[in-house]
Amino acid sequence: MRIVFALLLVFACAAAAHADIWKWVDANGNVHLVDSKTAIYTWVDELGDVHYSDTPGHEGAVSVQLVWVSSGKLEEPEQPEEDSGSGDAFSGETPEQRAEREQAEAYYCKRATEIYDSYVNAPQLFKTNEKGEREYLSDEEMERTIAETRAKKDEACR
């Protein structure tokens, strides 16, 4: 139950944000920037071409994970300023925006760490099916889920 509550809390906090820039990475490692939390689905066809859409129109389509980048306009480049003396500032970012971004990054790192720790310490993990029933994960599925969650934690805490 704690896992479900934690995930709902993360999604609720993320949904409350506005005028933010989000990024996602496709199957080929290409980074995409968007200014909306609208769901994005991606899939690779039989020729190896990557496709994406705002609807899951393909049987192999999976929802991408949107990662918050910063507040502001989409036109702002994601590249760090070369003359700023700090490799952490983004071009056009004010000190207030940087502080806000760093605070959000710290929050998401903390939440991702809490979720990861709860998965590691849980006696058994489950997912909820369409009927609202629990489906317990096998040991293999648990290991894979924990590994995926660790990768997400590592990405959020870099």
DRENKE-61108 format. One record per residue: residue number from 1; residue in one letter; x, y, z of N, C-alpha, C, CB in turn. Coordinates in nm, 3 decimals. Atoms other than C-alpha are relative to their C-alpha. Glycine has a CB too. Layout:
   num   residuo     neast    nnorth       nup    caeast   canorth      caup     ceast    cnorth       cup    cbeast   cbnorth      cbup
   NUM         A         X         Y         Z         X         Y         Z         X         Y         Z         X         Y         Z
...
END
This chain:
   num   residuo     neast    nnorth       nup    caeast   canorth      caup     ceast    cnorth       cup    cbeast   cbnorth      cbup
     1         M     0.082    -0.119     0.000     0.000     0.000     0.000     0.086     0.126     0.000    -0.093     0.000     0.120
     2         R    -0.089    -0.116    -0.004     0.290     0.236     0.079     0.055     0.030    -0.139     0.116    -0.025     0.098
     3         I    -0.054    -0.017     0.134     0.426     0.180    -0.272    -0.099     0.073    -0.088     0.037    -0.136    -0.062
     4         V     0.105    -0.063     0.081     0.098     0.272    -0.436    -0.017     0.145     0.042    -0.134    -0.077     0.013
     5         F     0.014    -0.137    -0.049     0.063     0.580    -0.214     0.117     0.086    -0.044    -0.012     0.001     0.151
     6         A    -0.119    -0.076     0.039     0.421     0.689    -0.288    -0.005     0.035    -0.148     0.128    -0.080     0.032
     7         L     0.009    -0.027     0.144     0.368     0.656    -0.662    -0.108     0.104    -0.030    -0.028    -0.130    -0.077
     8         L     0.106    -0.099     0.021     0.041     0.848    -0.646     0.045     0.138     0.042    -0.126    -0.040     0.077
     9         L    -0.050    -0.128    -0.048     0.211     1.124    -0.447     0.096     0.061    -0.101     0.069    -0.017     0.135
    10         V    -0.095    -0.051     0.100     0.491     1.154    -0.703    -0.075     0.052    -0.122     0.099    -0.110    -0.042
    11         F     0.075    -0.043     0.118     0.244     1.172    -0.992    -0.083     0.124     0.028    -0.090    -0.113    -0.049
    12         A     0.080    -0.117    -0.034     0.024     1.424    -0.812     0.087     0.125     0.006    -0.071    -0.020     0.134
    13         C    -0.092    -0.115    -0.007     0.322     1.652    -0.741     0.046     0.039    -0.139     0.122    -0.032     0.090
    14         A    -0.046    -0.030     0.135     0.443     1.623    -1.098    -0.111     0.064    -0.082     0.049    -0.128    -0.069
    15         A     0.112    -0.056     0.077     0.096     1.699    -1.236    -0.030     0.143     0.040    -0.125    -0.086     0.019
    16         A     0.029    -0.134    -0.046     0.074     2.016    -1.029     0.092     0.105    -0.065     0.013     0.006     0.151
    17         A    -0.095    -0.093     0.061     0.372     2.172    -1.210    -0.057     0.055    -0.130     0.135    -0.069    -0.025
    18         H     0.044    -0.060     0.124     0.309     2.411    -1.497     0.113     0.083    -0.058    -0.126     0.087     0.022
    19         A    -0.102    -0.075     0.072     0.519     2.594    -1.756     0.137    -0.063     0.020     0.001     0.146     0.047
    20         D    -0.124     0.072    -0.018     0.785     2.329    -1.722     0.043    -0.067    -0.129    -0.013    -0.103     0.112
    21         I    -0.056     0.072     0.114     1.012     2.159    -1.972     0.031    -0.141     0.049     0.130     0.072    -0.056
    22         W    -0.020     0.141    -0.033     1.024     1.779    -1.972     0.082    -0.062    -0.112    -0.136    -0.075     0.018
    23         K    -0.075     0.071     0.103     1.259     1.544    -2.153    -0.032    -0.147     0.008     0.152     0.025     0.013
    24         W     0.012     0.145     0.004     1.233     1.185    -2.263     0.097    -0.050    -0.104    -0.147    -0.045    -0.031
    25         V    -0.099     0.060     0.088     1.468     0.950    -2.442    -0.064    -0.115    -0.075     0.124    -0.048     0.079
    26         D     0.060     0.108     0.078     1.358     0.728    -2.730     0.091    -0.123     0.000    -0.026     0.046    -0.145
    27         A    -0.071     0.128     0.000     1.477     0.371    -2.796     0.140     0.011    -0.060    -0.080    -0.104    -0.076
    28         N    -0.132    -0.019     0.061     1.773     0.501    -3.001     0.088     0.094     0.081    -0.014     0.054    -0.141
    29         G    -0.079    -0.088    -0.084     1.893     0.728    -2.720    -0.013     0.148    -0.034     0.141    -0.040    -0.009
    30         N     0.020    -0.140     0.035     1.770     1.052    -2.880    -0.082     0.069     0.108    -0.069     0.013    -0.137
    31         V     0.071    -0.076    -0.103     1.663     1.315    -2.626    -0.101     0.091    -0.067     0.100     0.083     0.086
    32         H     0.108    -0.084     0.050     1.331     1.491    -2.690    -0.045     0.091     0.113    -0.119    -0.086    -0.056
    33         L     0.050    -0.095    -0.099     1.210     1.804    -2.507    -0.145     0.035    -0.033     0.088     0.128     0.004
    34         V     0.140    -0.035     0.017     0.840     1.879    -2.455    -0.040     0.096     0.112    -0.090    -0.126    -0.001
    35         D     0.048    -0.093    -0.102     0.647     2.146    -2.266    -0.138    -0.038     0.051    -0.002     0.142    -0.055
    36         S     0.128     0.050    -0.046     0.352     1.928    -2.171     0.020    -0.137     0.063    -0.102    -0.007    -0.116
    37         K    -0.006     0.131    -0.064     0.297     1.628    -1.945    -0.095    -0.099    -0.068    -0.035     0.011     0.149
    38         T     0.086     0.091     0.075     0.073     1.470    -2.212     0.075    -0.132    -0.020    -0.041     0.063    -0.138
    39         A    -0.062     0.131     0.016     0.141     1.098    -2.230     0.059    -0.015    -0.139    -0.102    -0.112     0.027
    40         I    -0.067     0.027     0.127     0.384     0.994    -2.503     0.028    -0.149    -0.005     0.132     0.085    -0.015
    41         Y    -0.023     0.143     0.019     0.404     0.641    -2.640     0.100    -0.017    -0.113    -0.133    -0.076    -0.032
    42         T    -0.101     0.025     0.102     0.693     0.501    -2.839     0.009    -0.149    -0.029     0.136     0.055     0.046
    43         W    -0.021     0.140     0.038     0.768     0.180    -3.026     0.099    -0.004    -0.116    -0.134    -0.069    -0.040
    44         V    -0.094     0.024     0.109     1.021     0.036    -3.268    -0.066    -0.098    -0.095     0.138    -0.055     0.053
    45         D     0.065     0.090     0.096     0.884    -0.118    -3.588     0.097    -0.110    -0.044    -0.049     0.080    -0.123
    46         E    -0.080     0.115     0.043     1.011    -0.432    -3.761     0.125     0.039    -0.079    -0.086    -0.092    -0.085
    47         L    -0.118    -0.050     0.072     1.259    -0.220    -3.963     0.099     0.070     0.092    -0.042     0.094    -0.111
    48         G    -0.087    -0.065    -0.096     1.409    -0.073    -3.648    -0.022     0.150     0.012     0.142    -0.026    -0.035
    49         D     0.031    -0.142    -0.008     1.254     0.272    -3.695    -0.078     0.030     0.127    -0.079     0.047    -0.125
    50         V     0.067    -0.040    -0.123     1.145     0.452    -3.380    -0.116     0.092    -0.034     0.099     0.069     0.097
    51         H     0.120    -0.082     0.019     0.794     0.599    -3.373    -0.049     0.045     0.136    -0.112    -0.079    -0.076
    52         Y     0.062    -0.044    -0.124     0.612     0.801    -3.109    -0.128     0.075    -0.032     0.096     0.087     0.082
    53         S     0.133    -0.056     0.018     0.260     0.930    -3.060    -0.057     0.036     0.136    -0.093    -0.099    -0.076
    54         D     0.066    -0.030    -0.126     0.028     1.073    -2.798    -0.112    -0.100     0.032    -0.056     0.141    -0.004
    55         T     0.095     0.108    -0.026    -0.192     0.762    -2.824     0.072    -0.134    -0.019    -0.125     0.010    -0.093
    56         P    -0.066     0.130     0.014    -0.091     0.398    -2.780    -0.057    -0.078    -0.118    -0.016    -0.083     0.130
    57         G     0.061     0.057     0.119    -0.187     0.311    -3.139     0.069    -0.123    -0.055    -0.004     0.102    -0.104
    58         H    -0.073     0.117     0.049     0.058     0.023    -3.180     0.009    -0.102     0.113     0.143     0.039    -0.051
    59         E     0.001     0.103    -0.105     0.059    -0.310    -2.994     0.128    -0.002     0.082    -0.022    -0.136    -0.061
    60         G    -0.126    -0.002    -0.073     0.425    -0.265    -2.896     0.029     0.134     0.066     0.113    -0.035    -0.092
    61         A    -0.023    -0.134    -0.054     0.382     0.096    -2.779     0.012    -0.003     0.152    -0.113     0.094    -0.042
    62         V    -0.017    -0.014    -0.143     0.508     0.181    -2.433     0.002     0.148     0.035     0.130    -0.070     0.048
    63         S     0.001    -0.138    -0.046     0.462     0.499    -2.234     0.142     0.039     0.040    -0.099     0.019     0.119
    64         V    -0.135    -0.046    -0.035     0.782     0.703    -2.199    -0.004     0.069     0.135     0.056     0.095    -0.108
    65         Q    -0.011    -0.069    -0.128     0.906     0.845    -1.871     0.045     0.143    -0.028     0.100    -0.073     0.096
    66         L    -0.035    -0.141     0.015     0.904     1.225    -1.873     0.078     0.043     0.123    -0.127     0.088    -0.019
    67         V    -0.087    -0.047    -0.108     1.183     1.380    -1.665     0.002     0.152    -0.003     0.144    -0.059    -0.014
    68         W     0.005    -0.145    -0.008     1.153     1.739    -1.546     0.139     0.056    -0.025    -0.054     0.047     0.137
    69         V    -0.128    -0.064     0.030     1.429     1.964    -1.685     0.007     0.136     0.068     0.020     0.015    -0.153
    70         S    -0.002    -0.133    -0.060     1.341     2.320    -1.585    -0.132     0.071    -0.024     0.115     0.083    -0.056
    71         S     0.111    -0.089     0.028     1.080     2.591    -1.566     0.042     0.089    -0.114    -0.040     0.084     0.126
    72         G    -0.035    -0.094     0.106     1.063     2.824    -1.859    -0.062    -0.037    -0.131     0.148     0.009    -0.015
    73         K     0.049     0.020     0.135     1.012     2.819    -2.231     0.080    -0.108    -0.070     0.005     0.131    -0.080
    74         L    -0.064     0.108     0.072     1.092     2.534    -2.467     0.117     0.049    -0.084    -0.100    -0.070    -0.087
    75         E    -0.106    -0.053     0.083     1.317     2.764    -2.672     0.136     0.003     0.071    -0.036     0.138    -0.047
    76         E    -0.126    -0.005    -0.072     1.578     2.766    -2.395     0.082    -0.126    -0.029    -0.024     0.014     0.152
    77         P    -0.082     0.118     0.025     1.867     2.536    -2.488     0.032    -0.071     0.130     0.129     0.038    -0.073
    78         E    -0.032     0.080    -0.117     1.953     2.257    -2.253     0.149     0.002     0.030    -0.047    -0.144    -0.020
    79         Q    -0.146    -0.002    -0.015     2.328     2.321    -2.296     0.042     0.090     0.116     0.066     0.047    -0.130
    80         P    -0.051    -0.088    -0.105     2.521     2.458    -1.999     0.069     0.121    -0.062     0.098    -0.076     0.092
    81         E    -0.070    -0.118     0.047     2.657     2.810    -2.036     0.149    -0.025     0.004    -0.037     0.124     0.084
    82         E    -0.144     0.022     0.004     3.021     2.806    -2.140     0.074     0.102     0.085     0.050     0.006    -0.142
    83         D    -0.070    -0.105    -0.071     3.112     3.135    -1.972    -0.046     0.017     0.143    -0.015     0.128    -0.073
    84         S     0.058    -0.020    -0.133     2.925     3.084    -1.646     0.093    -0.040     0.113    -0.127    -0.078     0.011
    85         G    -0.088     0.046    -0.105     3.206     2.918    -1.456    -0.055    -0.120     0.074     0.026     0.111     0.097
    86         S     0.062     0.116    -0.063     2.964     2.649    -1.340    -0.059    -0.088    -0.109    -0.109     0.043     0.102
    87         G     0.053     0.091     0.099     2.881     2.343    -1.543    -0.144    -0.037     0.025     0.083    -0.123    -0.005
    88         D     0.135     0.039    -0.036     2.542     2.318    -1.373    -0.108     0.097    -0.048    -0.008    -0.014     0.147
    89         A     0.100    -0.099     0.042     2.372     2.636    -1.502    -0.039    -0.023    -0.145     0.052     0.144     0.020
    90         F     0.048     0.010     0.136     2.159     2.630    -1.816    -0.004     0.139    -0.061    -0.140    -0.067    -0.006
    91         S     0.002    -0.126     0.071     2.172     2.902    -2.078    -0.134     0.071     0.024     0.025    -0.021    -0.150
    92         G     0.121    -0.078    -0.021     1.925     3.180    -2.000    -0.065    -0.022     0.136    -0.098    -0.031    -0.106
    93         E     0.058     0.032    -0.130     1.861     3.044    -1.651     0.042     0.104     0.103     0.041    -0.141     0.045
    94         T    -0.031    -0.096    -0.106     1.837     3.302    -1.374     0.041    -0.076     0.125    -0.122     0.093     0.029
    95         P    -0.035     0.068    -0.127     1.978     3.226    -1.029    -0.122    -0.057     0.071     0.073     0.098     0.093
    96         E     0.123     0.049    -0.064     1.619     3.190    -0.902    -0.049    -0.128    -0.068    -0.110     0.108    -0.004
    97         Q     0.042     0.119     0.074     1.533     2.941    -1.179     0.094    -0.116     0.029    -0.005     0.028    -0.151
    98         R    -0.097     0.105    -0.031     1.854     2.749    -1.109    -0.028    -0.058     0.138     0.144     0.055    -0.007
    99         A     0.030     0.047    -0.135     1.771     2.731    -0.738    -0.126    -0.085     0.001    -0.015     0.118     0.097
   100         E     0.125     0.075     0.009     1.418     2.615    -0.822     0.024    -0.137    -0.065    -0.105     0.079    -0.079
   101         R    -0.030     0.126     0.069     1.551     2.351    -1.064     0.076    -0.095     0.092     0.081     0.026    -0.129
   102         E    -0.081     0.084    -0.089     1.810     2.226    -0.815    -0.084    -0.054     0.116     0.119     0.079     0.054
   103         Q     0.089     0.046    -0.106     1.544     2.207    -0.543    -0.089    -0.113    -0.051    -0.086     0.116     0.054
   104         A     0.083     0.105     0.059     1.318     2.004    -0.774     0.081    -0.126    -0.024    -0.064     0.048    -0.131
   105         E    -0.086     0.117     0.024     1.607     1.777    -0.873     0.028    -0.074     0.131     0.132     0.042    -0.066
   106         A    -0.025     0.062    -0.131     1.686     1.715    -0.504    -0.125    -0.074     0.049     0.044     0.106     0.104
   107         Y     0.125     0.063    -0.041     1.319     1.640    -0.435    -0.021    -0.132    -0.075    -0.119     0.095    -0.024
   108         Y     0.023     0.120     0.080     1.291     1.391    -0.724     0.103    -0.108     0.033     0.004     0.033    -0.148
   109         C    -0.101     0.097    -0.041     1.617     1.226    -0.619    -0.043    -0.066     0.132     0.139     0.068     0.016
   110         K     0.044     0.053    -0.130     1.487     1.189    -0.263    -0.118    -0.096    -0.017    -0.039     0.116     0.096
   111         R     0.118     0.085     0.021     1.151     1.048    -0.381     0.038    -0.130    -0.071    -0.107     0.076    -0.082
   112         A    -0.043     0.120     0.072     1.317     0.808    -0.627     0.075    -0.093     0.094     0.088     0.038    -0.121
   113         T    -0.074     0.082    -0.098     1.547     0.688    -0.347    -0.096    -0.067     0.098     0.103     0.087     0.076
   114         E     0.099     0.058    -0.091     1.251     0.638    -0.112    -0.077    -0.114    -0.067    -0.098     0.109     0.048
   115         I     0.074     0.104     0.072     1.061     0.440    -0.376     0.089    -0.123    -0.019    -0.049     0.054    -0.137
   116         Y    -0.093     0.111     0.018     1.368     0.229    -0.456     0.017    -0.076     0.132     0.139     0.052    -0.052
   117         D    -0.019     0.065    -0.131     1.430     0.160    -0.085    -0.124    -0.079     0.041     0.034     0.105     0.107
   118         S     0.122     0.073    -0.037     1.065     0.062    -0.035    -0.013    -0.128    -0.081    -0.125     0.088    -0.020
   119         Y     0.004     0.121     0.081     1.089    -0.185    -0.324     0.099    -0.104     0.052     0.031     0.032    -0.147
   120         V    -0.103     0.092    -0.049     1.412    -0.336    -0.189    -0.043    -0.063     0.132     0.135     0.074     0.017
   121         N     0.038     0.049    -0.132     1.265    -0.371     0.161    -0.136    -0.068     0.003     0.000     0.113     0.097
   122         A     0.133     0.063     0.003     0.924    -0.501     0.050     0.015    -0.152    -0.005    -0.082     0.051    -0.122
   123         P    -0.006     0.146     0.006     0.863    -0.870     0.116    -0.042    -0.054    -0.137    -0.089    -0.061     0.110
   124         Q     0.046     0.042     0.132     0.683    -0.895    -0.218    -0.061     0.122    -0.071    -0.104    -0.116     0.011
   125         L     0.055    -0.110     0.078     0.590    -0.654    -0.498    -0.122    -0.048    -0.078     0.106     0.059    -0.096
   126         F     0.118     0.034     0.079     0.260    -0.643    -0.685    -0.034     0.115    -0.092    -0.119    -0.034     0.091
   127         K     0.059    -0.104     0.084     0.087    -0.455    -0.962    -0.150    -0.021     0.005     0.055    -0.005    -0.149
   128         T     0.145     0.006    -0.004    -0.281    -0.377    -0.983    -0.053    -0.016    -0.141    -0.059     0.125     0.069
   129         N     0.056     0.022     0.133    -0.473    -0.514    -1.280    -0.121     0.090    -0.023    -0.039    -0.148    -0.019
   130         E     0.115    -0.085     0.037    -0.770    -0.353    -1.457    -0.118    -0.016     0.096    -0.045    -0.031    -0.141
   131         K     0.110     0.027    -0.093    -1.009    -0.512    -1.207     0.029     0.053     0.140    -0.028    -0.149     0.007
   132         G    -0.038    -0.051    -0.130    -0.823    -0.350    -0.918     0.057    -0.106     0.093    -0.117     0.065     0.065
   133         E    -0.052     0.110    -0.080    -0.685    -0.684    -0.800     0.153     0.001    -0.004    -0.054    -0.134    -0.051
   134         R    -0.146     0.010    -0.006    -0.326    -0.742    -0.691     0.048    -0.121    -0.077     0.048    -0.007     0.147
   135         E    -0.070     0.109     0.066    -0.102    -0.950    -0.913     0.144     0.004     0.050    -0.009     0.011    -0.159
   136         Y    -0.133     0.002    -0.059     0.212    -1.047    -0.725     0.104    -0.036    -0.105     0.007    -0.098     0.117
   137         L    -0.107     0.022     0.097     0.537    -1.036    -0.920     0.080    -0.123     0.039     0.091     0.123    -0.009
   138         S    -0.089     0.113    -0.025     0.756    -1.342    -0.959     0.135     0.055     0.046     0.016    -0.088    -0.129
   139         D    -0.133    -0.044    -0.044     1.110    -1.332    -0.821     0.075     0.067    -0.115     0.081    -0.121     0.053
   140         E    -0.065    -0.060     0.118     1.238    -1.259    -1.174    -0.054     0.139    -0.028    -0.020    -0.090    -0.124
   141         E     0.062    -0.130     0.024     0.989    -0.977    -1.223     0.038     0.101     0.108    -0.153    -0.014    -0.008
   142         M    -0.041    -0.088    -0.109     1.078    -0.836    -0.881     0.141     0.051    -0.022    -0.009    -0.073     0.135
   143         E    -0.138    -0.039     0.025     1.448    -0.836    -0.965     0.009     0.102    -0.114     0.087    -0.123    -0.033
   144         R    -0.001    -0.091     0.115     1.382    -0.667    -1.300    -0.058     0.136     0.040    -0.081    -0.061    -0.117
   145         T     0.063    -0.125    -0.044     1.152    -0.407    -1.141     0.093     0.078     0.091    -0.132    -0.029     0.072
   146         I    -0.094    -0.067    -0.090     1.405    -0.330    -0.869     0.118     0.056    -0.079     0.051    -0.098     0.110
   147         A    -0.111    -0.050     0.083     1.683    -0.298    -1.129    -0.044     0.123    -0.079     0.050    -0.111    -0.097
   148         E     0.052    -0.115     0.074     1.467    -0.062    -1.339    -0.017     0.120     0.092    -0.134    -0.034    -0.069
   149         T     0.021    -0.108    -0.096     1.380     0.141    -1.031     0.134     0.057     0.045    -0.079    -0.050     0.121
   150         R    -0.134    -0.049    -0.036     1.747     0.163    -0.935     0.056     0.088    -0.111     0.097    -0.119     0.027
   151         A    -0.047    -0.080     0.113     1.831     0.290    -1.286    -0.069     0.137     0.000    -0.024    -0.073    -0.134
   152         K     0.074    -0.127    -0.006     1.557     0.555    -1.252     0.050     0.087     0.116    -0.152    -0.026     0.016
   153         K    -0.055    -0.073    -0.116     1.691     0.651    -0.907     0.136     0.058    -0.036     0.012    -0.092     0.124
   154         D    -0.133    -0.048     0.039     2.044     0.677    -1.044    -0.010     0.117    -0.098     0.082    -0.113    -0.061
   155         E     0.021    -0.110     0.096     1.918     0.898    -1.330    -0.048     0.125     0.072    -0.102    -0.042    -0.109
   156         A     0.053    -0.116    -0.072     1.725     1.124    -1.092     0.103     0.060     0.095    -0.124    -0.039     0.078
   157         C    -0.098    -0.047    -0.100     2.022     1.151    -0.854     0.138     0.029    -0.059     0.014    -0.102     0.110
   158         R    -0.133    -0.025     0.059     2.302     1.216    -1.101     0.051     0.137     0.026    -0.003    -0.024    -0.146
END
